[in-house]
Amino acid sequence: MSSDVIRMLPYWLNSPWGTLNVTEAPCSLTDVMSEQLAKQLHEECNSFSSCPERAFPYQDVDTSSDLMLAQMLQMEFDREFDTQLRREEKKFNGDSKVSISFENYRMVHPFEDSDSSEDEVDWQDTRHDPYRPEKPTTTPKKGFAGKGKNITTKHDEDVCGRKNTARMDNFAPEVHVGDGISMDLKLSNHVYNALKRHCQTEERRSARLHEKKEHSTAEQAVDSRTRLLMYKMVNVGTLENINGCISTGKESVVFHADGGSLQELVVPKECVLKVFKTTLNEFKNRDKYIKDDYRFKDRFSKLNPRKIIRLWAEKEMHNLVRMKKAGIPCPEVVMLKKHILVMSFIGQNQVPAPKLKEAVLSSDDMKKAYYQVLQMMKQLFEECNLVHADLSEYNMLWHDGQVWLIDVSQSVEPTHPHGLEFLFRDCRNVSTFFQKAGVAEAMNVYELFNTVSGQQVSSDSEADFLAQIEALEKMNEDHVQKRSKKIFASNCDDGPPLLNNDDD
């Protein structure tokens, strides 16, 4: 009976479920002491511990130290890992002419691999490495090497190919040329020159893109400086937030914003930010609208082309102030910050008022709109002393049963050398639009021009009419200029709205 059974016997005898019958398997003392059984167990133990593939290679090494045992086991593991790595490398490369080496993944150990075949490459010996980097051979100063049939000149195909491969290291860092030297790659002159031209073209293109990003506005006119100005308006409380873009034009981009609250400035609930583009290529002919305006003529000659954009924004601000004093429906100026003009929003709940071109009007509303435009053109010319210079159905909005004028940055005074020509162009746009809209009362371009300007120019052809206009401009230029200066001085006594001319 085993010791455990004897120890648990009192517990079983006192168990409330009664006594238990414990039966023990009979075991003979002869079987236990049998030498045959001991020999059989010894053989089974030896067969279990022995390795069927190969014997342990370190049987004669002293294994009394645990550190030595650990190192030997690690070396054996490294040897098996390298063997498996060779198999994978051979399977991966196959019969390819360009082979990939797994040398960097091998385990370094001092013991020789007994299972490695003779045709395997010993990667520890770099002298026999077929993929070791080979420096391109250089020809002497005399231009050739060798004698007779073995002569090699600088025009040798292999020599030039290796030199061209080495020269690829001089390309820009962003050009990925790979490791051509390690593969013994030979580039022909035609391929190398094509790669060189491509790299130089990419470098110039990258430089142009970087310069354009730094010195001009982006597609939506919001570069880093413009964003900083807009953030400042929000931080100081002038604007609550900026919602998004409303429209995009050749000279500016308009954003919608919620007005904030300032003590010295009345900000409408809904505002618009007109951001003038600083990219001069967008509107190349804008100079003719401002360089001959006596209000900005002296300042225009002293400014660089990019600062003229601020002058363009200031010009629209002054024109809007004149129109507002005359009672013409137009946006109200809130403030000017460099090339950003903040104005009141014409619309409701972030929905801008439709343009007169897009508005769906009845015949009565269209007739009403025509007479409103006619009255505004007269007020603009007589009371404000201005010519819109870009008046069309695209720059007039329909809101609350009223026509509103917008986009007056290019507006000029009649003293401008081409002021009456611009007025004739506006009259032609207005007359054409309302005649096509079915307004029977709409006057033709000649009658409309005489009605607005108060002149009596009569002609049957447009060329003759324009010739008389040019002659009239030359005769009355001095007289009109003196009169316009007096009107401008009287209209600007109160000064413009908040204007900030801080330097960059």
C-alpha positions as CSV (number, residue, x, y, z in Angstrom):
1,M,0.0,0.0,0.0
2,S,1.3,3.4,-0.9
3,S,2.1,6.1,1.6
4,D,-0.7,8.4,0.4
5,V,-3.3,5.7,0.8
6,I,-2.0,4.9,4.4
7,R,-2.1,8.7,5.2
8,M,-5.7,9.1,4.0
9,L,-7.0,5.9,5.6
10,P,-8.2,7.5,9.0
11,Y,-10.2,10.1,7.1
12,W,-11.9,7.5,5.0
13,L,-12.7,5.3,8.1
14,N,-14.4,8.3,9.9
15,S,-16.3,9.4,6.8
16,P,-20.0,9.9,7.3
17,W,-20.7,7.9,4.0
18,G,-19.3,4.8,5.5
19,T,-16.1,2.8,5.1
20,L,-14.4,2.4,1.7
21,N,-12.9,-0.8,0.3
22,V,-9.4,0.1,-0.8
23,T,-7.9,-2.5,-3.2
24,E,-4.3,-2.3,-4.2
25,A,-2.9,-3.9,-7.3
26,P,-0.6,-6.8,-6.5
27,C,3.1,-6.1,-7.2
28,S,5.8,-8.7,-7.0
29,L,9.1,-7.9,-5.3
30,T,10.8,-10.0,-8.0
31,D,9.5,-7.9,-10.8
32,V,10.6,-4.7,-9.1
33,M,14.2,-5.9,-8.6
34,S,14.5,-7.5,-12.0
35,E,17.6,-6.6,-13.9
36,Q,15.8,-7.1,-17.2
37,L,13.3,-4.4,-16.4
38,A,16.0,-2.0,-15.4
39,K,17.9,-2.6,-18.6
40,Q,14.7,-2.1,-20.7
41,L,14.0,1.3,-19.0
42,H,17.6,2.4,-19.5
43,E,17.5,1.6,-23.3
44,E,14.2,3.5,-23.6
45,C,15.7,6.5,-21.9
46,N,18.7,6.5,-24.2
47,S,16.6,6.2,-27.3
48,F,14.5,9.1,-26.2
49,S,17.4,11.5,-25.5
50,S,19.4,10.7,-28.6
51,C,19.0,12.8,-31.8
52,P,18.0,10.7,-34.9
53,E,19.5,13.2,-37.4
54,R,23.0,13.9,-36.0
55,A,24.9,13.8,-32.8
56,F,25.5,16.9,-30.7
57,P,28.8,18.4,-32.0
58,Y,30.1,19.6,-28.6
59,Q,30.2,16.3,-26.7
60,D,33.9,16.6,-25.8
61,V,33.5,20.1,-24.4
62,D,33.5,20.7,-20.7
63,T,29.9,21.4,-19.7
64,S,30.4,22.1,-16.0
65,S,29.7,25.8,-16.6
66,D,26.1,27.0,-17.2
67,L,27.5,29.9,-19.3
68,M,29.3,27.6,-21.6
69,L,26.2,25.5,-22.0
70,A,24.2,28.5,-22.9
71,Q,26.8,29.7,-25.5
72,M,26.9,26.3,-27.1
73,L,23.2,26.1,-27.4
74,Q,23.1,29.6,-28.9
75,M,25.7,28.7,-31.4
76,E,23.8,25.6,-32.4
77,F,20.7,27.7,-32.9
78,D,22.6,30.2,-35.0
79,R,23.9,27.4,-37.2
80,E,20.5,26.0,-37.8
81,F,19.2,29.5,-38.5
82,D,21.9,30.2,-41.1
83,T,21.2,26.9,-42.8
84,Q,17.5,27.7,-43.1
85,L,18.4,31.3,-44.4
86,R,20.5,29.8,-47.1
87,R,17.7,27.6,-48.3
88,E,15.3,30.6,-48.4
89,E,17.9,32.7,-50.2
90,K,18.4,30.0,-52.8
91,K,14.7,29.6,-53.3
92,F,14.1,33.4,-53.6
93,N,16.9,34.0,-56.2
94,G,16.2,30.9,-58.3
95,D,17.9,31.2,-61.7
96,S,17.8,35.0,-61.8
97,K,20.9,36.8,-63.0
98,V,20.4,39.5,-60.3
99,S,20.6,37.8,-56.9
100,I,19.6,39.1,-53.6
101,S,21.9,38.4,-50.6
102,F,20.7,37.7,-47.1
103,E,24.1,38.2,-45.7
104,N,23.1,41.0,-43.2
105,Y,20.6,38.6,-41.6
106,R,23.1,35.8,-40.9
107,M,24.3,35.0,-37.4
108,V,28.0,35.3,-36.9
109,H,29.7,32.3,-35.2
110,P,33.1,30.8,-35.3
111,F,32.1,27.2,-36.0
112,E,32.2,25.7,-39.4
113,D,29.0,24.4,-40.9
114,S,29.4,20.8,-41.6
115,D,26.2,20.6,-43.7
116,S,27.1,23.4,-46.1
117,S,27.9,22.3,-49.6
118,E,31.1,23.2,-51.4
119,D,29.4,25.3,-54.0
120,E,27.9,27.6,-51.3
121,V,29.5,31.1,-51.1
122,D,31.3,31.8,-47.8
123,W,29.9,35.3,-47.1
124,Q,32.4,35.9,-44.3
125,D,35.2,36.0,-47.0
126,T,34.5,39.2,-49.0
127,R,37.3,38.4,-51.4
128,H,35.0,35.9,-53.1
129,D,31.8,38.0,-52.8
130,P,30.5,38.6,-56.4
131,Y,28.3,41.5,-55.2
132,R,30.9,43.5,-53.4
133,P,31.1,47.1,-54.5
134,E,33.5,47.7,-57.4
135,K,35.0,51.1,-57.8
136,P,34.9,52.3,-61.5
137,T,38.3,51.8,-63.1
138,T,40.0,55.1,-64.0
139,T,42.0,55.7,-67.0
140,P,45.4,57.4,-66.8
141,K,45.9,61.0,-67.9
142,K,47.2,59.9,-71.3
143,G,43.7,58.6,-72.1
144,F,44.4,54.9,-72.5
145,A,45.8,51.9,-70.6
146,G,47.5,48.7,-71.8
147,K,49.2,47.9,-75.1
148,G,48.4,46.3,-78.4
149,K,45.2,44.3,-78.4
150,N,44.7,44.8,-74.6
151,I,44.6,48.6,-74.9
152,T,41.7,50.3,-73.1
153,T,40.7,53.9,-73.8
154,K,38.4,56.3,-71.9
155,H,35.7,55.5,-74.5
156,D,35.5,51.9,-73.5
157,E,31.9,50.8,-73.0
158,D,32.4,49.1,-69.7
159,V,34.5,51.9,-68.3
160,C,32.1,54.6,-69.3
161,G,29.2,52.6,-68.0
162,R,30.7,52.2,-64.6
163,K,31.7,55.9,-64.4
164,N,28.2,57.0,-65.3
165,T,26.8,54.7,-62.6
166,A,29.2,56.3,-60.1
167,R,28.2,59.8,-61.2
168,M,24.6,59.2,-60.2
169,D,25.6,59.7,-56.6
170,N,25.9,63.4,-57.4
171,F,22.2,63.7,-58.2
172,A,19.9,65.6,-55.8
173,P,19.1,63.7,-52.6
174,E,15.4,63.4,-53.5
175,V,16.3,61.4,-56.6
176,H,16.4,57.7,-55.7
177,V,19.2,56.1,-57.8
178,G,19.5,52.9,-55.9
179,D,22.7,50.9,-55.4
180,G,23.9,50.5,-59.0
181,I,27.6,50.1,-58.1
182,S,26.9,47.0,-56.0
183,M,25.1,45.4,-58.9
184,D,27.9,46.3,-61.3
185,L,25.4,48.4,-63.4
186,K,26.7,50.0,-66.6
187,L,24.8,53.0,-67.9
188,S,25.3,54.2,-71.4
189,N,25.9,57.9,-72.1
190,H,22.4,58.3,-73.7
191,V,20.7,56.9,-70.6
192,Y,22.8,58.9,-68.1
193,N,22.3,62.2,-70.0
194,A,18.6,61.6,-70.1
195,L,18.5,61.0,-66.3
196,K,20.7,64.1,-65.7
197,R,18.4,66.3,-67.8
198,H,15.4,65.0,-66.0
199,C,16.9,65.6,-62.5
200,Q,17.8,69.2,-63.5
201,T,14.3,69.8,-64.8
202,E,12.8,68.5,-61.6
203,E,15.1,70.8,-59.5
204,R,14.0,73.9,-61.4
205,R,10.4,72.9,-61.2
206,S,10.6,72.4,-57.4
207,A,12.3,75.8,-57.0
208,R,9.6,77.5,-59.0
209,L,6.8,75.8,-56.9
210,H,8.6,76.8,-53.7
211,E,8.9,80.4,-54.8
212,K,5.3,80.6,-56.0
213,K,4.1,79.2,-52.7
214,E,6.2,81.7,-50.6
215,H,5.7,84.9,-52.6
216,S,2.2,84.6,-54.1
217,T,-1.2,83.6,-52.9
218,A,-2.6,80.1,-53.4
219,E,-5.5,79.2,-55.7
220,Q,-8.1,80.4,-53.1
221,A,-6.0,83.5,-52.3
222,V,-5.2,82.3,-48.8
223,D,-1.5,82.1,-48.2
224,S,0.3,82.0,-44.9
225,R,0.2,85.9,-44.5
226,T,-3.4,86.1,-45.4
227,R,-4.3,83.4,-42.9
228,L,-2.5,85.2,-40.2
229,L,-4.4,88.4,-40.9
230,M,-7.7,86.5,-40.8
231,Y,-6.8,84.8,-37.5
232,K,-5.9,88.1,-36.0
233,M,-9.4,89.5,-36.9
234,V,-11.0,86.6,-35.1
235,N,-8.7,86.8,-32.1
236,V,-9.3,90.5,-31.4
237,G,-13.0,90.0,-31.7
238,T,-13.8,91.8,-34.9
239,L,-15.1,88.5,-36.3
240,E,-16.7,85.7,-34.5
241,N,-15.7,83.0,-37.0
242,I,-15.0,82.6,-40.8
243,N,-17.4,80.1,-42.4
244,G,-16.2,79.6,-45.9
245,C,-15.7,80.8,-49.5
246,I,-18.7,82.4,-51.3
247,S,-17.2,83.2,-54.7
248,T,-13.9,83.3,-56.6
249,G,-12.9,85.8,-59.2
250,K,-9.9,86.8,-61.2
251,E,-8.9,89.5,-58.7
252,S,-10.3,88.4,-55.4
253,V,-11.9,85.7,-53.3
254,V,-14.9,86.4,-51.0
255,F,-15.4,84.6,-47.7
256,H,-18.4,84.7,-45.4
257,A,-17.9,85.5,-41.7
258,D,-20.0,86.1,-38.5
259,G,-19.5,89.5,-37.1
260,G,-18.1,90.0,-33.6
261,S,-18.3,92.9,-31.2
262,L,-16.0,95.9,-30.6
263,Q,-16.5,99.0,-28.6
264,E,-15.3,101.5,-31.3
265,L,-16.5,99.6,-34.3
266,V,-20.0,98.6,-35.4
267,V,-19.7,95.1,-36.9
268,P,-22.8,93.7,-38.8
269,K,-24.1,90.3,-37.8
270,E,-23.0,88.8,-41.1
271,C,-19.9,90.0,-42.9
272,V,-17.9,89.2,-46.0
273,L,-14.1,89.3,-46.4
274,K,-12.9,90.3,-49.8
275,V,-9.3,89.0,-50.1
276,F,-7.5,90.5,-53.1
277,K,-5.2,88.1,-54.8
278,T,-1.5,89.0,-54.6
279,T,-0.8,87.0,-57.8
280,L,-0.3,89.6,-60.5
281,N,-0.8,87.2,-63.3
282,E,-4.5,86.8,-62.4
283,F,-5.3,90.4,-63.5
284,K,-2.6,91.8,-65.6
285,N,-4.5,94.9,-66.9
286,R,-5.4,96.2,-63.5
287,D,-2.8,99.0,-63.7
288,K,-4.7,101.0,-66.3
289,Y,-7.5,101.5,-63.7
290,I,-5.4,103.0,-61.0
291,K,-2.2,104.5,-62.4
292,D,-4.1,107.5,-64.1
293,D,-6.3,108.1,-61.1
294,Y,-5.0,111.4,-59.6
295,R,-6.0,110.1,-56.1
296,F,-3.4,107.3,-56.3
297,K,-1.1,108.5,-59.1
298,D,1.8,109.7,-56.8
299,R,1.6,106.7,-54.5
300,F,1.4,104.3,-57.5
301,S,4.8,105.2,-58.9
302,K,6.5,104.7,-55.6
303,L,5.2,101.2,-54.7
304,N,6.4,97.8,-55.9
305,P,3.9,95.6,-57.8
306,R,2.8,93.6,-54.8
307,K,2.0,96.6,-52.6
308,I,-0.2,97.9,-55.4
309,I,-2.7,95.2,-54.4
310,R,-3.2,97.0,-51.1
311,L,-3.8,100.2,-53.0
312,W,-6.4,98.4,-55.1
313,A,-8.2,97.4,-51.9
314,E,-8.0,100.9,-50.6
315,K,-9.4,102.2,-53.9
316,E,-12.5,100.0,-53.5
317,M,-13.0,101.1,-49.9
318,H,-13.0,104.8,-50.9
319,N,-15.4,104.2,-53.8
320,L,-17.8,102.3,-51.5
321,V,-17.8,105.2,-49.0
322,R,-18.8,107.6,-51.8
323,M,-21.6,105.4,-52.9
324,K,-22.9,104.9,-49.4
325,K,-23.0,108.7,-48.8
326,A,-25.0,109.1,-52.0
327,G,-27.5,106.5,-50.9
328,I,-26.7,103.9,-53.6
329,P,-27.4,100.4,-52.3
330,C,-24.0,98.8,-51.9
331,P,-22.0,96.9,-49.2
332,E,-21.1,98.9,-46.1
333,V,-17.3,99.0,-45.3
334,V,-16.4,97.7,-41.9
335,M,-12.6,97.9,-42.0
336,L,-9.6,97.5,-44.2
337,K,-6.6,95.4,-43.2
338,K,-3.8,95.5,-45.9
339,H,-5.3,93.5,-48.8
340,I,-8.4,92.2,-46.9
341,L,-11.6,94.4,-47.1
342,V,-14.3,93.5,-44.5
343,M,-17.9,94.6,-45.6
344,S,-21.5,93.9,-44.7
345,F,-23.0,90.7,-46.2
346,I,-25.8,91.1,-48.8
347,G,-28.0,88.1,-48.2
348,Q,-29.4,86.2,-45.3
349,N,-28.4,83.2,-43.2
350,Q,-25.1,82.6,-45.1
351,V,-27.0,82.5,-48.4
352,P,-25.7,85.3,-50.7
353,A,-28.2,87.3,-52.8
354,P,-28.4,86.1,-56.4
355,K,-26.8,88.0,-59.2
356,L,-29.1,89.8,-61.6
357,K,-28.0,87.3,-64.2
358,E,-29.2,84.3,-62.1
359,A,-32.2,85.9,-60.4
360,V,-35.6,84.7,-61.6
361,L,-37.7,87.9,-61.9
362,S,-41.1,88.6,-63.3
363,S,-41.6,91.2,-66.1
364,D,-42.6,93.8,-63.6
365,D,-39.6,93.2,-61.3
366,M,-37.3,93.2,-64.3
367,K,-38.7,96.6,-65.4
368,K,-38.3,97.8,-61.9
369,A,-34.7,96.7,-61.8
370,Y,-34.0,98.5,-65.0
371,Y,-35.1,101.9,-63.7
372,Q,-33.2,101.3,-60.5
373,V,-30.0,100.6,-62.4
374,L,-30.6,103.7,-64.6
375,Q,-31.0,105.8,-61.5
376,M,-27.9,104.4,-59.8
377,M,-25.8,105.0,-62.9
378,K,-26.9,108.6,-62.9
379,Q,-26.1,109.0,-59.1
380,L,-22.8,107.2,-59.6
381,F,-21.8,109.6,-62.3
382,E,-23.2,112.9,-61.0
383,E,-23.1,112.7,-57.2
384,C,-20.3,110.2,-56.7
385,N,-18.2,111.4,-59.7
386,L,-17.5,107.8,-60.5
387,V,-17.8,105.4,-63.4
388,H,-18.2,101.8,-62.5
389,A,-16.0,100.5,-65.4
390,D,-17.2,96.9,-65.0
391,L,-21.0,97.2,-64.7
392,S,-22.9,94.2,-65.9
393,E,-25.5,91.7,-64.7
394,Y,-22.7,89.8,-62.9
395,N,-21.9,92.7,-60.6
396,M,-25.4,93.5,-59.6
397,L,-27.3,91.6,-56.9
398,W,-31.1,91.3,-56.4
399,H,-32.0,91.4,-52.7
400,D,-35.2,92.5,-50.9
401,G,-36.7,93.8,-54.2
402,Q,-33.7,96.1,-54.8
403,V,-30.6,96.1,-57.0
404,W,-27.3,96.3,-55.2
405,L,-24.0,97.3,-56.8
406,I,-20.8,95.4,-55.9
407,D,-17.2,95.1,-57.1
408,V,-16.2,98.8,-57.5
409,S,-12.4,98.3,-57.1
410,Q,-11.8,99.2,-60.7
411,S,-14.2,102.2,-60.7
412,V,-12.6,105.4,-61.9
413,E,-13.5,109.1,-62.1
414,P,-14.5,110.9,-65.3
415,T,-11.0,112.6,-65.2
416,H,-9.5,109.2,-66.2
417,P,-8.2,109.3,-69.7
418,H,-10.5,106.4,-70.6
419,G,-13.4,107.2,-68.1
420,L,-16.0,107.9,-70.8
421,E,-15.0,104.8,-72.7
422,F,-15.5,102.7,-69.6
423,L,-18.9,104.4,-69.2
424,F,-19.9,103.5,-72.8
425,R,-18.9,99.9,-72.1
426,D,-21.1,99.8,-69.0
427,C,-24.0,101.3,-71.0
428,R,-23.6,98.7,-73.7
429,N,-23.7,95.8,-71.1
430,V,-26.7,97.2,-69.3
431,S,-28.7,98.0,-72.5
432,T,-27.9,94.5,-74.0
433,F,-29.0,92.6,-70.9
434,F,-32.3,94.4,-70.3
435,Q,-33.2,94.3,-74.0
436,K,-32.7,90.6,-74.0
437,A,-34.7,90.3,-70.8
438,G,-37.7,91.7,-72.5
439,V,-37.8,95.3,-71.1
440,A,-39.4,97.3,-73.8
441,E,-38.5,100.6,-72.1
442,A,-34.8,99.8,-72.2
443,M,-32.8,102.4,-74.2
444,N,-30.1,101.6,-76.6
445,V,-26.5,102.1,-75.8
446,Y,-26.2,105.6,-77.4
447,E,-29.3,107.0,-75.7
448,L,-28.3,105.5,-72.3
449,F,-24.8,107.0,-72.5
450,N,-26.1,110.5,-73.3
451,T,-28.7,110.1,-70.5
452,V,-26.2,109.2,-67.9
453,S,-23.3,111.5,-68.9
454,G,-25.5,114.5,-69.9
455,Q,-23.7,114.7,-73.3
456,Q,-25.2,115.1,-76.7
457,V,-23.1,112.7,-78.8
458,S,-24.9,111.6,-81.9
459,S,-23.7,109.0,-84.4
460,D,-25.0,105.9,-86.2
461,S,-21.8,103.8,-86.0
462,E,-20.0,102.7,-82.8
463,A,-16.6,103.6,-84.2
464,D,-17.6,107.2,-84.9
465,F,-19.3,107.4,-81.5
466,L,-16.1,106.2,-79.7
467,A,-14.1,108.7,-81.7
468,Q,-16.3,111.6,-80.5
469,I,-15.9,110.3,-77.0
470,E,-12.1,110.3,-77.2
471,A,-12.2,113.9,-78.6
472,L,-14.5,114.9,-75.8
473,E,-12.2,113.4,-73.2
474,K,-9.2,115.4,-74.5
475,M,-11.1,118.7,-74.6
476,N,-12.7,118.5,-71.1
477,E,-9.9,116.7,-69.2
478,D,-8.5,119.7,-67.4
479,H,-11.9,121.2,-66.6
480,V,-13.4,117.9,-65.3
481,Q,-10.2,117.2,-63.3
482,K,-10.5,120.5,-61.4
483,R,-14.2,119.9,-60.7
484,S,-13.7,116.3,-59.6
485,K,-11.0,117.3,-57.1
486,K,-13.4,119.7,-55.4
487,I,-16.1,117.1,-55.2
488,F,-13.7,114.5,-53.9
489,A,-12.4,116.9,-51.2
490,S,-16.0,117.7,-50.0
491,N,-17.0,114.0,-50.0
492,C,-14.0,112.9,-47.9
493,D,-14.2,115.4,-45.0
494,D,-15.3,112.7,-42.6
495,G,-12.4,110.4,-43.5
496,P,-12.5,106.7,-44.5
497,P,-13.5,103.9,-42.2
498,L,-11.0,102.1,-40.0
499,L,-7.9,101.7,-42.0
500,N,-4.8,99.8,-40.9
501,N,-1.6,100.3,-42.8
502,D,0.8,98.3,-40.6
503,D,3.9,97.1,-42.3
504,D,4.6,93.5,-42.8
